[in-house]
Amino acid sequence: MIRISDEQGEQLVRLARRAVNKYLNESIIIDSDNLDQFSQETGVFVTLSSVGKNKEEHLRGCIGFPLPEKKLYRSVIEAAIAAATHDPRFPPVDREELANIIFEVSVLTSPQKIEVQNTRDYKNHIRIGKDGLILKWRYGSGLLLPQVPVESNWNIEEYLANICYKAGAPLGIWLLPESQLYKFEAMVYKESEPNGKILKVNT
């Protein structure tokens, strides 16, 4: 697993916010110079959450790259801008909204296929709060980050049902031998409040 320090995790969250702020205000993709410490290739997701009047958080956008195909800093910049402007579930973020949005960055390990003799044994190889999931089936795929079942208070059955939903698949599709399940871990850093202190999220 790629390890990053808490200081680096904080820098990545600040980078994500800076990238979105620059893009929404000036239509500029920020320069990636002086970011050599983040030149390793790794999967990344950036999550944006809108904070309501009662401090409740609502998903506002989440986009990322599951595979280690790009340099870390480039993935964070691109995923942050995409989460703010191209998540098909939401309208683009308006620049005035940024004062009420929490930024979160998840740095992913490479997905590993879960190998089982009987598909019902998948449940014994998935750890809630530790393992993110990718489901690949005949007509597509879906991904859930490891923090999602914890935040949603899902058990393992609910987690597997929701990865089917995320993949646009019928419930229970994960039981079919032709479907494939992959798991990965993540180091997650998140603002405690919009533009506030950045904390490591235990997954």
Protein Blocks (a to p, Z undefined) as FASTA:
>chain_A
ZZddfklmmmmmmmmmmmmmmmmmnopacdfehilmmmcccddddddddddfkopacdfb
dcddfbafbcfklmmmmmmmmmmmmcckbccddfklmmmcccdddddddddddddfblkl
mmmmccehkaccddddfkbccdddfklmmmnopafklmmmmmmmmnopaehklmpmkbcc
ddddddddddfbghiacddddZZ
